[in-house]
Amino acid sequence: MTPIRDYMSGDHRRCDDLFAAVEQSLAQPDPALPAQLFADFCQATLAHFQAEEETLFPAFEQATGIRMGPTQMMRLEHVQMRSLMDEARQALAAGDQDDYLGAAETLLILMQQHNLKEENVLYPMCDEHLAGHAGELLPLLQKTTGSAQS
């Protein structure tokens, strides 16, 4: 059983689904819909980052003593993704679909690479080193992400 990996990977899927809904909405006649859906995606993704940065990563770093390894790289990638999210949000607000699609494509590639590293490297390491604390950590992660999926 891999409770941390399973939960956090499931939350990745939830964020990915919200992101996909934005692109699908671009063909709809309601010009406000993509911006609203993108705001929903940003809220979910930023909550996911917060759960990692404030709960999961510190617990991992405390348990392993590793502070400049994978968690540091994930934090740096979160900064890059936040910047791309801001670019995409501004493009939607300006009604510039081409600029949005450019930022969104770069964001998608970065998210896919980032999620693979977390799901295949970091989360399994978290499950290994935090096995005795998963019962305490999961409710905190769920509270921060606002997702009760398991």
Stockholm file with secondary structure:
# STOCKHOLM 1.0

chainA/1-150         MTPIRDYMSGDHRRCDDLFAAVEQSLAQPDPALPAQLFADFCQATLAHFQAEEETLFPAFEQATGIRMGPTQMMRLEHVQMRSLMDEARQALAAGDQDDYLGAAETLLILMQQHNLKEENVLYPMCDEHLAGHAGELLPLLQKTTGSAQS
#=GR chainA/1-150 SS CCHHHHHHHHHHHHHHHHHHHHHHHTTSSCTTHHHHHHHHHHHHHHHHHHHIIIIIHHHHHHHHCCCSSHHHHHHHHHHHHHHHHHHHHHHHHTTCHHHHHHHHHHHHHHHHHHHHHIIIIIHHHHHHHTGGGHHHHHHHHHHHHTCCCC
#=GC SS_cons         CCHHHHHHHHHHHHHHHHHHHHHHHTTSSCTTHHHHHHHHHHHHHHHHHHHIIIIIHHHHHHHHCCCSSHHHHHHHHHHHHHHHHHHHHHHHHTTCHHHHHHHHHHHHHHHHHHHHHIIIIIHHHHHHHTGGGHHHHHHHHHHHHTCCCC
//
